[in-house]
């Protein structure tokens, strides 16, 4: 996951929106405090903030879609670790704090709509 663009919301407060790219997919993430720079590689998971819906996906094709100009996204992700809330979409790794439904298992695909994705 590589930072390909950055937009400062408040440089003194170190708040920024950064765009990350991996395997041809892009994510816009909120970051505070933002201490990285353009071109840096992010190794840890991105954090799914305020999941509005979580459901088993009918498709096996991973995807990430940003909802217009907001920071909201819709993801179709593979569950890597159901108990820990770890997910993947292509080369992106995500962590969701809300518990995943107990009927979902590792390896299954899940569709998530969230208000924001964070880079800590």
Buried (B, 14 or more C-beta within 10 A) or exposed (E): BEBEEBEEEEEEEEBBBBBBBBEEBBBBBBBBEBEBEEEBEBEEBBBBBEBEEBEEBEEEEBBBEBEEEEBBBBBBBBBBEBEEBBBBBBBBBBBBEBEBEEEBEEEBBBBBBBBBBBBB
